[in-house]
Amino acid sequence: MKISPLSLIALVGCLLLSSANVMALHHEEQNAQATTASGQLSNNEGKVVSVIDTTGYTYMELENGGNTFWIAAPTTKVSKGDHIRFVENMTMTNFTSKTLNRTFGTLIFVTSTEIKK
């Protein structure tokens, strides 16, 4: 049986995509089990310690496992004590906000946030 190069490329592509999806699902399940078993929040979550609102962004200081860190999200209504889950986009070191006239040692820019109940 002879297989055309185009058919071979399509077959390899399907196999790669299928295995990537399986690995992603497997990774999510492990992450969820680790969070439940240890009682700690996953790396993309935290409890709001402080909030700074500016035009277009909400800066949030989050606490997770005794560590605090800052994220910048599209304008979001949050309160101190809220449990936030976020989708990380980019991490910047020594980021200076001209609006706030402040430099953050590390600032995580996020594409979206969700308040967890």
Buried (B, 14 or more C-beta within 10 A) or exposed (E): EEEEEEEEEEEEEEEEEEEEEEEEEEEEEEEEEEBEEEEEBEEBBBBBBEBBEEEEBBBBBBBBEEEEBBBBBEEBEBEEEBBBBBEEEEEEEEBEBEEEEEEBEEBBBBEEBEEEE
